[in-house]
């Protein structure tokens, strides 16, 4: 009987132990589940737009000074209207716990419907963000390290201020130092060069058509940022190897020459100043050589400087040069009350062109806007905006455009 009672006690203990272990595992699983975050978000938006001037038809739904008709009449007579849903956006983001004692994995995947590049003018899927982040290491496509998204003003125009550094780039980023108010990040980013052949065809009629960018080294970018109740300041820098070569073979007389590279660099100082309860003053100044690929609008990274063929120089003389560029942003976001807000400001991009760039090449662009937005409930926004901009070209005229935009936007989102 004692043996039976002992065996029964052991069995009971084993059952109790199994139940406790199972409960512990369930509790651990539930705790792990509570650490998981998965969010679906986005918005549906419709923009009604009217231009008093004329834009490149592929860019009717975004105000880019570089796309203003110059010379006048280039794209037809003045006055154009359009309606667009291209700003509509969909995304998912979340956090996944890893093993105990290790940082979680954060991720984000987001797209809108604004076609660019070969899809310019179309309503089609456009990738905005696709990245993961574990601790101090981030990899994928997101805002450039050289960029400060927090100086983008509360405008409803899709493109925004032309003088702002704005580029979502593929990157591998390391943030070795991050505190509650400050951080330092450094990383490599995908290289891409905008080469302007300018008047190189004067050396050889086929040469300009064969020049292309040559990316052998990734861009190196870094920024330091600090913030507080007063606002934030960010200082960013970039270093680039701007390469170029030629398409063609020795049989065609090219042998991939001319080719070479020059160094590009840039410094971006940006920040915000908090005023009153919710208002912000947004400021940015950027300067560099060969940084146009990172700008929101206008310019070129690389072009030619030198002497065209002449009696004194029968063969001419030219070399590649990283084109200097300056960008400025100054905006004020004001909140009249919980429902009404406005944003007003000015931006410009200025290029110090080389002497072998062609007439009609982008020289400078200006952008100014003001709006009134109404948000009756958090998920609905209705607003109007007026935008003015101009485009100045090298050895040519300055042409401007005024745009009126009316927007209705419905936000959605859910956490699972």
C-alpha positions in Angstrom: 0.0 0.0 0.0 2.9 2.4 0.8 4.4 1.6 -2.5 1.1 2.3 -4.3 0.7 5.6 -2.4 4.2 6.6 -3.2 3.7 5.8 -6.9 0.5 7.7 -6.9 2.2 10.7 -5.3 4.9 10.6 -7.9 2.4 10.4 -10.7 0.4 13.3 -9.2 3.6 15.4 -8.9 4.5 14.6 -12.5 1.0 15.7 -13.6 1.2 18.9 -11.5 4.7 19.6 -12.9 3.5 19.1 -16.5 0.6 21.4 -15.9 2.9 24.1 -14.4 5.4 23.7 -17.2 2.6 23.9 -19.8 1.1 27.0 -18.0 4.6 28.5 -17.9 5.1 27.9 -21.6 1.7 29.3 -22.4 2.4 32.4 -20.3 5.8 32.8 -22.0 4.2 32.4 -25.5 1.5 34.9 -24.5 4.2 37.3 -23.2 6.1 36.9 -26.5 2.9 37.6 -28.4 2.4 40.8 -26.5 5.8 41.9 -27.7 4.8 41.4 -31.3 3.4 44.4 -33.2 1.9 44.3 -36.7 0.3 47.4 -38.1 -1.5 48.0 -41.4 -1.8 51.7 -42.4 -2.2 54.1 -45.3 -4.6 56.5 -46.8 -6.8 57.1 -49.9 -6.3 60.5 -51.4 -7.7 62.5 -54.4 -6.0 65.7 -55.6 -7.7 68.2 -57.9 -5.1 70.4 -59.6 -5.1 73.4 -61.9 -2.0 75.1 -63.3 -2.1 78.6 -64.8 1.0 77.8 -66.7 2.2 74.5 -68.1 4.1 71.5 -66.7 5.7 68.5 -68.4 2.5 66.3 -69.0 4.2 63.4 -67.1 4.5 65.6 -64.0 1.0 67.2 -63.9 0.4 65.7 -60.5 3.5 67.0 -58.7 4.9 70.5 -58.7 8.6 70.4 -59.7 10.1 73.7 -60.9 12.5 71.7 -63.2 9.4 70.5 -65.1 7.9 73.9 -65.8 7.7 74.6 -69.6 10.8 76.6 -70.6 10.7 77.9 -73.2 7.1 79.0 -72.9 4.8 76.8 -75.0 7.1 73.8 -75.0 4.3 71.5 -73.9 1.4 73.5 -75.4 -0.7 76.5 -74.4 -1.0 77.6 -70.7 -3.7 76.2 -68.4 -4.1 72.6 -67.4 -6.3 70.6 -65.0 -5.8 67.1 -63.6 -7.2 64.8 -60.9 -5.1 62.1 -59.3 -5.1 59.3 -56.7 -1.3 58.8 -57.1 -0.5 60.0 -53.5 -2.6 57.2 -52.0 -0.4 55.0 -49.9 -0.4 51.5 -48.3 2.1 50.0 -45.8 2.8 47.5 -43.1 5.2 47.8 -40.3 5.9 46.0 -37.0 8.2 44.6 -34.4 9.2 40.9 -33.9 10.8 39.8 -30.7 14.0 37.7 -30.9 15.7 35.5 -28.3 15.8 36.8 -24.7 18.3 39.5 -24.1 18.5 40.5 -27.7 16.9 43.5 -29.5 13.7 43.0 -31.5 13.5 43.2 -35.3 11.7 46.2 -36.7 10.5 46.2 -40.3 8.6 48.4 -42.7 7.2 47.9 -46.2 5.4 50.8 -47.9 4.4 51.9 -51.4 2.3 54.6 -53.1 0.9 54.9 -56.7 3.1 57.7 -58.1 5.0 56.5 -61.2 8.5 57.9 -61.8 11.3 57.1 -64.2 10.1 55.0 -67.1 6.6 55.0 -65.3 6.4 58.8 -65.1 2.8 60.0 -65.6 1.3 56.7 -64.7 -0.7 55.5 -61.7 1.4 52.5 -60.7 3.1 50.9 -57.7 6.1 52.8 -56.4 8.2 51.4 -53.6 8.9 53.8 -50.8 10.3 51.8 -47.9 11.4 48.2 -47.6 13.8 47.6 -44.7 14.5 45.7 -41.5 16.3 46.9 -38.4 17.9 44.9 -35.6 19.6 46.8 -32.8 22.0 49.3 -34.4 22.0 47.6 -37.9 19.5 48.7 -40.6 19.4 47.3 -44.2 17.1 48.0 -47.1 15.5 51.0 -48.7 14.4 54.0 -46.7 15.3 57.7 -46.1 18.9 58.5 -46.9 21.3 59.1 -44.0 22.1 62.4 -45.7 18.4 63.4 -45.5 16.3 64.9 -42.7 12.6 64.0 -43.2 11.6 66.1 -40.2 12.1 69.3 -42.1 9.5 68.3 -44.8 6.6 70.8 -44.2 2.9 70.1 -43.8 2.1 70.6 -47.5 -0.3 68.6 -49.7 1.7 68.9 -52.9 3.3 65.4 -53.5 6.8 66.6 -54.3 7.3 69.4 -51.8 10.2 72.0 -51.6 12.7 71.7 -54.4 15.7 72.7 -52.3 15.4 69.9 -49.8 17.6 66.8 -49.6 15.1 64.0 -50.3 16.1 60.6 -51.5 15.0 57.2 -50.3 18.0 55.0 -51.1 19.1 51.4 -50.6 21.6 51.3 -47.7 23.3 49.5 -45.0 23.3 51.7 -41.9 25.0 51.4 -38.5 23.9 53.5 -35.6 26.6 52.9 -32.9 25.5 55.6 -30.6 21.9 56.4 -29.7 20.5 58.0 -26.5 17.2 59.5 -25.6 18.0 62.8 -27.3 21.0 62.2 -29.6 22.3 59.7 -32.2 25.0 59.1 -34.7 24.6 57.0 -37.8 26.9 56.0 -40.7 26.5 53.8 -43.7 26.9 53.0 -47.3 24.2 53.8 -49.9 23.6 52.8 -53.5 25.6 55.0 -55.9 23.8 56.7 -58.9 25.2 59.5 -60.9 23.4 62.0 -63.2 25.9 62.7 -66.0 25.2 65.7 -68.2 27.2 65.4 -71.5 26.7 69.1 -72.2 28.6 70.2 -75.3 30.8 67.2 -75.4 29.3 66.3 -78.8 31.3 69.3 -80.1 34.4 67.1 -79.6 32.8 64.1 -81.3 29.2 64.0 -82.6 28.7 60.5 -81.2 30.5 60.9 -78.0 27.8 62.6 -76.0 25.4 59.7 -76.7 27.8 57.1 -75.5 28.7 58.7 -72.1 27.2 57.0 -69.1 27.6 56.9 -65.3 29.9 54.4 -63.8 29.3 53.3 -60.2 32.3 51.4 -58.7 32.1 52.6 -55.1 29.0 53.1 -52.9 28.2 56.5 -51.4 29.4 57.0 -47.8 27.0 59.1 -45.6 26.8 60.0 -41.9 24.7 62.2 -39.7 24.7 63.4 -36.1 21.4 64.5 -34.6 20.2 66.0 -31.3 16.7 66.9 -30.1 14.8 68.3 -27.2 11.7 70.2 -26.2 13.0 73.1 -28.3 13.2 71.1 -31.5 16.1 69.3 -33.2 19.3 69.9 -35.2 20.9 67.5 -37.6 24.3 67.7 -39.4 24.9 65.3 -42.2 27.7 64.7 -44.7 28.2 62.6 -47.8 31.2 61.5 -49.9 30.8 60.1 -53.4 32.9 58.7 -56.2 31.3 60.1 -59.4 32.4 57.8 -62.2 31.8 58.0 -65.9 32.8 55.9 -69.0 31.6 55.3 -72.5 29.6 52.6 -74.2 31.1 50.9 -77.2 33.9 48.6 -78.3 37.3 49.1 -80.0 35.8 48.1 -83.3 33.4 51.1 -82.9 36.3 53.4 -82.0 35.5 53.9 -78.3 37.2 51.2 -76.2 35.1 52.6 -73.2 36.9 55.9 -73.3 36.8 58.6 -72.1 36.4 57.3 -68.5 37.3 58.3 -65.0 35.9 59.7 -61.8 35.8 62.7 -59.6 35.0 63.2 -55.9 31.6 64.5 -54.9 30.7 65.7 -51.4 28.0 67.5 -49.5 27.1 69.0 -46.1 23.5 69.3 -45.0 22.5 71.4 -41.9 18.9 71.1 -40.9 16.6 71.4 -38.0 13.3 72.6 -36.4 12.3 75.1 -33.8 9.2 74.4 -31.7 7.1 77.5 -31.0 3.8 77.9 -29.2 2.1 74.6 -28.5 2.4 72.7 -31.8 4.0 75.1 -34.4 7.3 74.5 -36.0 9.9 76.5 -37.9 11.6 74.2 -40.4 15.0 75.1 -41.8 17.7 73.5 -44.0 20.8 74.6 -45.9 22.7 72.1 -48.1 25.8 72.7 -50.2 28.1 70.3 -52.1 29.7 69.2 -55.4 27.9 66.5 -57.3 24.9 65.9 -54.9 22.0 66.6 -57.3 20.9 63.0 -57.2 20.0 63.5 -53.5 18.0 66.7 -54.1 14.2 66.9 -54.3 14.5 68.6 -57.7 16.9 70.1 -60.2 20.6 69.9 -61.1 23.1 67.3 -62.3 26.0 65.5 -60.6 28.6 65.6 -63.2 29.4 67.6 -66.3 32.3 68.9 -68.4 34.5 72.0 -67.9 37.1 73.2 -70.4 37.7 74.6 -73.9 35.8 73.6 -77.0 37.7 72.8 -80.2 38.8 76.0 -81.9 41.7 77.4 -84.1 43.7 77.9 -80.9 42.8 74.5 -79.5 42.1 72.2 -82.5 41.5 69.2 -80.2 39.8 71.2 -77.5 40.4 70.5 -73.8 37.9 69.3 -71.2 37.7 67.5 -67.9 34.9 66.1 -65.7 33.7 68.2 -62.8 31.3 67.6 -59.9 28.8 70.4 -60.3 28.4 72.7 -57.3 24.8 73.0 -55.9 23.1 74.9 -53.1 19.7 74.1 -51.6 17.6 76.1 -49.1 14.3 75.4 -47.2 12.5 77.8 -44.9 8.9 76.9 -43.8 6.5 77.5 -40.9 3.9 75.0 -39.9 1.1 76.7 -37.9 -1.9 75.1 -36.1 -4.8 77.6 -35.7 -6.6 75.1 -33.4 -7.3 71.3 -33.2 -9.0 71.3 -36.7 -7.3 74.0 -38.8 -3.6 74.2 -39.8 -1.4 76.0 -42.4 2.0 75.8 -43.8 3.8 78.6 -45.6 7.4 78.9 -46.9 10.0 79.1 -49.6 12.7 76.9 -51.1 15.3 77.1 -53.8 17.9 75.1 -55.6 20.8 76.9 -57.3 23.4 75.2 -59.6 26.8 76.7 -60.4 26.9 75.4 -64.0 30.1 74.4 -65.8 31.1 76.3 -69.0 30.5 73.3 -71.3 26.9 72.7 -70.3 24.3 73.4 -73.0 22.0 76.3 -73.3 18.7 75.4 -71.7 20.2 73.4 -68.9 18.7 73.7 -65.5 20.3 76.6 -63.6 17.9 77.4 -60.7 14.4 76.7 -59.4 12.2 78.4 -56.8 9.3 77.0 -54.9 6.9 78.8 -52.5 3.5 77.7 -51.1 0.8 78.4 -48.6 -2.2 76.3 -47.6 -5.2 75.9 -45.3 -6.0 72.4 -44.1 -9.1 71.2 -42.2 -9.1 68.0 -40.1 -12.6 67.6 -38.6 -11.7 64.1 -37.3 -8.3 62.4 -37.1 -9.0 60.2 -40.2 -10.2 62.9 -42.6 -8.4 65.9 -44.1 -9.7 68.5 -46.6 -7.5 71.3 -47.8 -6.4 73.8 -50.4 -3.0 75.0 -51.4 -1.5 77.6 -53.8 2.0 77.0 -55.1 4.3 79.3 -57.1 7.5 78.3 -58.8 9.9 79.3 -61.5 12.6 77.7 -63.6 15.7 79.5 -64.8 17.8 77.8 -67.5 21.4 78.5 -68.6 21.6 81.3 -71.2 17.8 81.4 -71.4 14.6 82.8 -70.0 13.0 82.3 -66.6 9.4 80.9 -66.7 7.0 80.5 -63.8 3.8 78.7 -63.0 1.1 79.1 -60.3 -0.8 76.0 -59.1 -4.0 75.6 -57.2 -4.6 72.2 -55.5 -7.6 70.9 -53.6 -7.2 67.6 -51.7 -9.4 65.1 -49.8 -7.6 62.5 -47.8 -8.9 59.5 -45.7 -6.5 57.8 -43.3 -6.8 54.2 -42.2 -4.9 51.9 -39.9 -5.1 48.9 -37.6 -2.8 47.2 -35.2 -3.0 43.4 -35.0 
